[in-house]
Amino acid sequence: MAEMIFTDENFQAEAMESDIPVMVDFYADWCGPCKAMAPMVEQLAEEYAGKVKIGKINAEENPDTAERFEIMSIPTFVFLKGGETVEVLTGGTTKQALAQKLDAML
């Protein structure tokens, strides 16, 4: 598994203080669109390994981080660079659309 698992406990160190860009997938276990996106997120994590840190965070189990980013619906993808939010995409999307956002951060 190439993707990172973020939690409220490790989010500051792993995502906000990362020296490479980060894509965070806010999801929940019961969310159908989240499950549909999971294989694409995993593929992107492998393809961008070492260039972009890609990870998931369960929005229900990590309410502090979900609240910090004002997550109202899932899946939501948050793109971070230097600890700053660069872009937010809400809802199911294509692998190509995610890759374009990732490329824009590099």
HELIX and SHEET records of a PDB file:
HELIX    1   1 PHE A   11  PHE A   11  1                                   1    
HELIX    2   2 GLN A   12  MET A   16  3                                   5    
HELIX    3   3 GLY A   32  GLU A   47  1                                  16    
HELIX    4   4 PRO A   63  ARG A   68  1                                   6    
HELIX    5   5 LYS A   95  MET A  105  1                                  11    
SHEET    1   A 5 MET A   4  ILE A   5  0                                        
SHEET    2   A 5 LYS A  53  ASN A  58  1                                        
SHEET    3   A 5 VAL A  22  TYR A  27  1                                        
SHEET    4   A 5 THR A  76  LYS A  81 -1                                        
SHEET    5   A 5 GLU A  84  THR A  90 -1                                        
END                                                                             
